[in-house]
Amino acid sequence: MIGKKAIITLELVGESVEEIDKKIEQELRDWFQEDAVAIPWVRNIKDVTVKSA
């Protein structure tokens, strides 16, 4: 079966540099999971990575 993957790139606010990357990743993961009911075609969040631009 051929699947599809969505790649979402977010630009974070300047204050994000003061936070630990893992905390931001978890908060983004939580945010997407809470709203997953509104996005019926999303099965699972595979990866959330925060890195410096």
Residue pairs with C-beta under 8 A, 6 or more apart in sequence:
5 46
6 42
10 28
11 53
12 24
12 50
16 24
16 50
21 50
21 51
22 50
24 50
25 48
25 49
25 50
26 48
28 48
28 50
29 45
29 48
32 42
32 45
32 48
33 45
36 42
